[in-house]
Amino acid sequence: MKFVKKLFKILLTVVTVLFVVYFWNLDQKVLGWAYKQVNLMFDQKKVDQVF
């Protein structure tokens, strides 16, 4: 019986975390922040393209 309670608690925790991430759209916010940081790093280089 302890195993079932532990399994239920773990599943409930996972579902709760996934719901919060989905509801607050946290995945898109984190990716948007990371995208901006990457662009700040790589857009600072001056590029001189000659054809």
N, C-alpha and C positions, 0 to 999 in steps of 0.2 A: 504494500500500500504506500510506503514511503516513496518508492520509485515512481509511482503514478503521480503523486503530489509534486514531486520534484520535476518530472517531465511536464506536467501541466503548468507549473510556475515558469519554467524556461520558455515554453511555447507562448504563454501569455506575455512575457517580457519581450520576446521577439516580435510578436504581432503589435504590441504597443509602440515599440521603437519604430517599426516600419510605418505604422499609421501616422506617427508624429512627423516623420521625415516626409511622407507623402502630403500630409495635410498642410504643413507649413512650407512646402516646396523647398526644403533645405538642400536637396541635391542640386537643384538648378542655381540656388544662391551660391553654394560652394563652388560649383563649376564656373559660374560667372566671375566670381572673385579670382579664381585661379587663372582664368583666361585673361583678365585684366593684368594680373601680375606678370604673366608670360609676355604679353604684348609690351609692357613697360620695359622689360629686360631687353627684348630683341628689337624694338622700334627705335632705340636710342642710337643705333649704329647708322652712320651716314653711308649711303650707298651711291656710288658713282658708276652708273652703267653707261658704257660707250658702245654703240653699235656700229 
